[in-house]
């Protein structure tokens, strides 16, 4: 399938920014005792605010993108090309920033171990539950001293309490010295102990034997380059335990070997025990469709739409369980078959639910033959439900995706170009919506102060685990009170309190666990 192109998206190199994701966080983790981020029940938000704001309130001089939010809703994370967001000059290009929604203070968080600005890019970043830790990727060569491979994109973690930055993806004495290999797309557990990411490096898990093609049986890992140069599509998912200083390969096939194709956009539950990711690799055999009570059995594959091998837009979404060590397909359709999901799938903070978009016939714009509809699957029972199908008796060819769930598993936030999700006048662009998973009711949430639609497109929502704060990106110029500017060409990052339903006032809901 080919997903509708979003004009607010910006890509870098061969990677689509849709592969990033917000790290899932559990509301209870807010109680972790840290000095960098004291817990607070509610952020000081009284409406939508632009968080990508220049020094002394100046307009940002370039575009920004949403990346995540802390569990209590206090800290918003975003990346930006702007050079005037903090007093310290930008050295590289795109940097990661954290906005304290209580104080209005913005700080750059992709910093070197000595606190200096980086001389490279940061494209994707993630924040832990209390905001103490930020994981980020960078191709800078001044992040930590002693790097063996200069200019290679790696995953790092910044401790905002101690002011230290550490390398996560491998040690300083790298045995894989190919500068074209890379590690990126980090996500982090609630307490900051576990960091999951993707990498094409060959030396991260010492238990994996992955000889070069044609090297012969029994060849030692690293005996010859196992990946093609200068770029490779053999990218796998790894999990690093910062406490034990160990890294393990997650995207293994049934023989325990790394996947032979690309895996992407890993997400992690708050406790670090459930990891979700998409993969083009054939990691598991297919077979008869299982009953819902046995979702881990081999499964039949649903017929997929036409797919461009040069630029795939969907793949099977898997979940990995740390307790059992099992890898399981998660992207089922409503008929009980495994289907290829869009690249922005995720897991809920408690790891019980998988949220993903599946294709359906009917093109959006530009000649596309398919659009995507959001689904939620209960990983415990196997039950699947479609959540962005629209109002009863209506149809749409607009796509929906990028789901983000609160820790109580009640509220689902997502972006959509569908024109049948809410009654009344429709907006031709993308908007962010929320659905009450208990009642099925849907509401547009990226609106102007008077309740009218934004005049641009809004995307990439991240809701706090506590359910009180939404962070998103938008080109709209009329979302903030007192402003009525036209839509911009590039996006900016925004935050807003989630508010309550107008008729019941119950915004937090109840846990759906049976």
C-alpha positions in Angstrom: 0.0 0.0 0.0 1.0 3.6 -0.3 0.1 5.9 2.5 -1.2 9.4 1.8 1.6 11.9 1.8 1.4 14.4 4.6 2.6 17.8 3.6 3.7 18.6 7.1 6.2 15.7 7.1 9.9 16.2 6.5 12.3 13.3 5.7 16.1 13.1 6.1 18.1 10.8 3.9 16.5 7.4 3.4 14.6 7.3 6.7 11.0 8.5 7.0 10.3 10.4 10.2 7.2 8.3 10.6 9.5 5.6 12.1 9.8 7.5 15.3 7.6 7.0 18.3 6.9 8.1 21.8 8.2 5.9 24.6 5.2 4.4 26.5 5.1 5.5 30.2 3.1 4.4 33.1 1.3 7.0 35.3 2.5 5.3 38.5 6.1 5.9 37.5 5.6 9.6 38.1 6.3 8.9 41.8 9.9 8.0 41.1 12.1 10.2 43.3 14.3 12.4 41.2 15.4 15.9 41.5 15.3 16.8 37.8 11.5 16.5 37.6 9.4 16.7 40.8 6.0 15.3 40.3 3.0 17.6 39.8 -0.5 16.6 39.2 -1.3 19.1 36.4 0.9 21.3 34.2 0.2 25.0 34.1 -1.6 25.0 30.8 -4.8 27.0 30.2 -5.2 26.3 26.6 -3.0 25.4 23.5 0.5 26.9 23.7 3.3 26.8 21.1 6.2 25.1 22.8 8.7 25.7 20.0 9.2 29.3 21.0 12.3 31.5 20.6 14.2 33.2 23.4 12.1 36.0 25.0 9.0 34.8 23.2 10.4 35.3 19.7 8.9 33.5 16.8 11.0 30.4 15.9 13.1 30.8 12.8 12.6 27.3 11.5 10.2 24.3 11.9 9.8 21.9 14.8 8.3 18.4 15.4 6.7 16.7 18.4 8.6 13.8 20.1 7.0 13.0 23.4 5.8 14.0 26.8 6.6 13.0 30.4 4.1 10.8 32.3 2.7 13.6 34.5 2.4 16.0 31.5 5.0 18.5 32.8 7.7 18.1 30.2 7.2 18.2 26.4 9.9 17.0 24.1 10.4 18.1 20.5 13.1 18.5 17.8 13.7 21.6 15.8 15.8 23.2 13.1 15.3 26.6 14.7 18.4 28.3 15.9 16.8 30.8 18.3 15.1 28.6 20.9 17.9 28.8 23.6 20.7 31.3 24.1 23.4 28.7 23.4 24.2 28.8 19.7 23.3 25.8 17.5 26.4 24.0 16.1 24.9 21.1 14.1 21.4 21.3 12.5 18.4 19.6 14.1 18.4 19.5 17.9 16.2 18.1 20.6 14.6 20.4 23.2 12.6 20.0 26.4 9.9 22.5 27.4 8.9 22.7 31.1 5.2 23.4 30.8 5.0 24.6 34.4 7.8 27.3 34.1 7.9 27.9 30.4 11.6 27.2 30.3 13.1 25.5 27.2 16.4 23.6 27.3 18.4 21.8 24.6 18.8 18.2 25.7 20.9 16.6 23.0 24.2 17.8 24.6 27.6 16.3 24.9 28.9 14.8 28.1 30.6 18.1 28.9 27.4 20.0 28.3 28.3 21.4 24.9 26.1 21.7 21.8 26.6 18.9 19.3 28.2 19.3 15.9 25.7 16.8 14.3 22.0 16.0 13.8 19.4 14.6 16.2 16.4 13.4 14.3 14.5 11.3 16.9 14.4 11.4 20.7 12.4 10.0 23.6 11.7 11.0 27.2 11.2 8.8 30.3 8.3 9.0 32.8 9.6 11.7 35.1 11.6 13.7 32.5 15.0 12.9 34.1 16.3 11.0 31.1 16.2 11.8 27.4 17.4 9.3 24.8 18.4 10.6 21.5 20.2 9.7 18.3 23.1 11.8 16.8 25.7 11.6 14.2 27.8 14.1 16.0 31.4 13.2 16.9 31.7 15.3 20.1 29.0 13.6 22.2 31.3 11.5 24.4 35.1 11.3 24.4 36.8 8.2 22.9 34.4 7.4 20.1 36.1 4.9 17.7 34.0 5.6 14.7 33.6 9.3 13.9 30.4 10.6 12.4 28.4 7.4 12.8 24.8 7.8 14.1 24.5 6.3 17.6 22.0 6.3 20.4 22.8 8.3 23.6 21.1 9.1 26.9 21.2 12.4 28.7 20.7 12.4 32.5 19.2 15.9 33.3 19.9 15.5 37.0 23.6 14.7 36.8 24.2 16.6 33.5 26.0 13.5 32.0 25.5 11.9 28.6 26.3 8.3 27.9 26.6 6.1 24.8 23.9 3.5 24.8 24.4 1.7 21.5 27.6 -0.3 22.1 30.8 0.5 23.9 33.6 2.8 23.1 35.8 0.0 21.8 33.6 -0.9 18.8 34.5 -4.0 16.8 32.2 -2.9 14.0 34.0 0.0 12.6 32.0 0.5 9.4 31.0 4.2 9.5 27.9 3.5 7.4 26.3 1.4 10.0 24.0 3.3 12.4 21.8 3.1 15.5 18.7 5.3 15.9 15.0 5.6 16.8 15.4 5.2 20.6 12.6 4.7 23.1 13.0 4.4 26.8 11.2 2.7 29.7 9.6 4.7 32.5 12.5 4.4 34.9 15.1 5.0 32.3 16.7 1.5 32.7 15.9 0.1 29.3 16.5 1.7 25.9 15.2 0.1 22.7 16.4 1.1 19.3 17.2 -0.1 15.8 20.7 -0.6 14.4 22.6 -2.1 11.5 25.7 -2.7 13.7 26.9 -6.2 14.0 28.6 -6.1 17.4 25.9 -5.1 19.8 24.9 -8.6 21.1 27.9 -10.8 21.6 25.6 -13.9 21.7 24.6 -13.4 18.0 26.6 -15.2 15.4 25.9 -13.5 12.1 28.7 -14.2 9.6 29.1 -12.4 6.3 27.2 -13.9 3.3 29.3 -16.5 1.7 31.7 -16.8 4.7 30.6 -20.4 5.3 29.2 -22.2 8.2 30.8 -21.5 11.5 32.4 -18.2 10.5 32.9 -16.0 13.5 30.9 -12.8 13.8 32.8 -9.8 12.5 35.1 -12.1 10.4 34.0 -10.2 7.4 31.5 -7.4 6.8 28.1 -8.9 7.0 26.2 -5.9 5.6 26.4 -4.2 2.2 28.1 -0.8 1.8 27.6 2.1 1.8 24.0 1.5 3.0 22.1 -1.6 4.2 18.5 -2.5 4.7 19.5 -5.2 7.3 18.4 -3.2 10.4 17.4 -4.9 13.6 15.9 -4.1 17.0 18.1 -4.1 20.1 17.4 -3.6 23.8 20.0 -2.2 26.2 19.8 -2.7 29.9 21.6 0.3 31.4 21.8 -1.3 34.8 23.6 -4.5 33.7 25.3 -2.9 30.7 24.1 -5.7 28.4 22.4 -5.5 25.0 20.3 -8.2 23.4 18.9 -8.7 19.9 15.1 -8.6 19.8 14.3 -9.1 16.1 15.5 -12.7 15.8 14.1 -15.3 13.5 13.1 -18.8 14.7 16.8 -19.9 14.4 17.9 -17.1 16.7 19.5 -15.1 13.9 19.1 -11.4 13.1 16.3 -10.5 10.7 17.5 -10.3 7.1 15.6 -7.2 6.2 14.5 -3.9 8.0 12.9 -3.5 11.4 11.8 -0.1 12.5 10.1 2.1 15.1 10.4 0.1 18.3 8.2 1.1 21.2 8.4 -0.1 24.8 6.0 -0.5 27.7 6.6 1.5 30.9 8.1 -1.4 32.7 10.3 -2.4 29.8 8.8 -5.9 29.5 6.9 -5.5 26.2 8.5 -4.2 23.0 6.7 -3.6 19.8 8.2 -3.1 16.4 7.5 -3.4 12.7 9.6 -5.6 10.5 10.0 -6.6 6.8 11.9 -9.6 7.9 10.3 -13.0 8.0 10.8 -13.6 11.7 8.1 -16.3 12.2 6.6 -19.0 10.0 3.0 -18.7 8.9 0.3 -21.3 9.3 -3.3 -21.7 10.3 -5.1 -18.7 11.8 -5.3 -19.2 15.6 -8.3 -18.7 17.9 -8.3 -15.5 19.9 -7.3 -17.4 23.0 -4.0 -18.5 21.4 -2.6 -15.3 19.7 1.0 -16.6 19.9 0.5 -19.5 17.6 1.7 -19.4 13.9 -0.8 -17.4 11.9 -2.1 -16.9 8.4 -1.2 -13.8 6.6 -3.9 -11.5 5.3 -3.7 -10.4 1.6 -1.7 -7.2 1.5 -2.3 -4.3 -0.9 0.2 -3.6 -3.7 3.5 -2.8 -2.1 6.5 -0.9 -3.5 9.6 -2.9 -2.6 11.7 0.2 -3.3 9.8 2.2 -0.6 7.6 0.0 1.6 5.0 1.7 3.8 3.7 -1.2 5.9 4.9 -4.4 7.5 3.9 -6.9 10.2 3.9 -5.4 13.7 5.4 -7.7 16.3 5.5 -7.7 20.1 8.2 -9.2 22.2 7.7 -10.3 25.9 10.6 -10.2 28.2 9.2 -12.8 30.6 8.7 -15.5 28.0 11.2 -14.3 25.4 8.6 -14.9 22.8 8.1 -12.9 19.6 4.5 -12.7 18.4 2.7 -11.0 15.5 0.4 -8.3 16.8 -1.1 -6.6 13.7 -4.2 -8.7 13.2 -7.2 -7.6 11.2 -10.8 -8.1 12.4 -11.0 -11.4 10.6 -8.1 -12.8 12.7 -5.4 -12.7 10.1 -2.0 -11.1 10.4 -1.8 -8.0 8.3 0.8 -5.5 7.3 0.5 -2.4 9.5 1.6 1.2 8.8 4.9 2.3 10.3 3.5 4.2 13.3 2.2 1.3 15.4 2.8 1.3 19.2 2.0 -0.5 22.4 0.1 0.9 25.4 2.0 1.9 28.5 1.1 -1.3 30.3 1.9 -3.4 27.3 -1.5 -4.9 27.0 -2.7 -3.3 23.8 -1.2 -2.9 20.3 -2.3 0.1 18.3 -1.8 0.0 14.5 -3.2 1.2 11.2 -4.3 -1.3 8.5 -5.0 -0.5 4.8 -8.5 -0.5 3.4 -9.5 0.0 -0.3 -10.3 3.5 -1.3 -7.7 6.1 -2.2 -7.3 9.4 -0.4 -5.7 11.9 -2.8 -3.0 11.9 -5.5 -4.2 8.5 -7.0 -3.5 6.4 -3.9 -5.6 3.2 -3.9 -5.7 2.6 -0.1 -6.2 4.5 3.1 -5.4 3.3 6.6 -7.8 2.7 9.5 -6.7 2.5 13.2 -7.1 -0.8 15.1 -6.6 -1.7 18.7 -5.8 -5.3 19.7 -5.9 -6.7 23.2 -2.7 -8.8 23.4 -4.2 -10.7 26.3 -7.5 -11.9 24.7 -6.7 -11.4 21.0 -9.7 -9.2 20.5 -9.4 -6.7 17.7 -11.5 -3.6 17.2 -11.5 -0.9 14.5 -11.4 2.5 16.1 -11.3 5.1 13.3 -14.0 3.7 11.1 -16.1 6.9 11.3 -19.7 7.8 12.2 -22.4 5.2 11.6 -23.6 5.0 8.0 -20.6 7.0 6.6 -17.4 6.2 4.7 -14.2 8.0 4.1 -11.0 7.6 2.2 -8.9 9.6 4.6 -6.1 7.8 6.6 -5.7 7.6 10.3 -2.6 6.7 12.4 -0.1 7.5 15.1 -2.1 6.3 18.0 -1.2 7.2 21.6 -3.0 5.7 24.6 -3.3 6.9 28.2 -2.1 4.7 31.0 -5.6 3.7 32.0 -6.2 2.4 28.5 -9.3 4.5 28.1 -8.3 7.5 25.9 -6.8 7.0 22.4 -5.3 10.0 20.6 -4.5 9.8 16.9 -4.2 11.9 13.8 -6.4 11.6 10.7 -7.4 13.0 7.4 -10.8 11.3 7.5 -13.8 13.5 7.0 -16.4 11.3 8.9 -15.1 11.0 12.4 -17.1 13.8 14.0 -20.4 15.6 12.9 -20.5 19.1 11.5 -18.2 21.0 9.1 -15.2 19.1 8.1 -11.6 20.2 7.8 -9.7 19.3 4.6 -6.4 18.7 6.3 -5.1 16.5 9.1 -6.3 16.9 12.6 -5.7 15.2 16.0 -8.7 13.3 17.5 -9.3 11.4 20.7 -11.6 8.5 21.2 -13.1 7.2 24.4 -12.3 3.5 24.1 -15.0 2.8 26.7 -17.9 4.5 24.8 -16.5 4.8 21.3 -17.1 8.5 21.1 -14.6 10.6 19.1 -13.8 14.3 19.4 -11.5 16.6 17.4 -9.0 18.2 19.8 -6.7 20.3 17.7 -9.0 23.3 17.4 -8.9 27.0 17.7 -10.0 28.6 21.0 -13.5 29.1 19.7 -13.8 25.4 18.8 -13.4 25.8 15.1 -10.9 23.7 13.1 -7.3 24.6 12.8 -6.4 26.3 9.5 -3.5 23.9 8.8 -2.7 20.3 9.5 -2.0 18.8 12.9 -0.1 15.5 13.4 1.9 13.2 15.6 0.1 13.4 18.9 1.7 12.2 22.2 -0.6 12.1 25.3 0.9 11.9 28.8 0.4 8.7 30.7 -1.7 10.6 33.2 -3.9 11.8 30.4 -3.7 15.4 31.2 -1.5 16.8 28.4 -1.3 16.4 24.7 1.8 17.3 22.6 1.6 17.5 18.8 2.9 19.3 15.8 0.9 21.6 13.5 1.1 24.1 10.6 -2.0 25.8 11.9 -1.7 29.5 12.9 -5.0 29.9 14.8 -4.6 27.3 17.7 -3.3 29.7 20.4 -5.5 32.2 22.0 -4.9 35.7 20.7 -3.4 34.5 17.4 -5.0 34.2 14.0 -2.2 33.7 11.5 -2.5 31.8 8.3 -1.3 28.2 8.0 2.5 28.0 7.8 4.6 25.9 5.4 6.5 24.2 8.2 5.2 22.7 11.4 5.7 23.9 15.0 5.3 21.9 18.3 2.3 22.6 20.5 0.9 21.4 23.9 -2.5 21.6 25.3 -4.5 20.3 28.3 -6.8 17.5 27.3 -9.9 18.9 28.9 -13.1 17.0 29.6 -16.1 15.9 27.6 -18.7 18.6 27.6 -21.5 16.4 28.9 -20.0 14.1 31.5 -16.9 15.8 32.8 -15.1 12.5 33.2 -11.7 12.8 31.6 -9.7 10.1 33.3 -11.9 7.1 32.9 -11.4 3.7 34.5 -9.0 0.9 33.9 -10.3 -1.6 31.4 -8.5 -4.6 32.8 -10.9 -7.4 33.5 
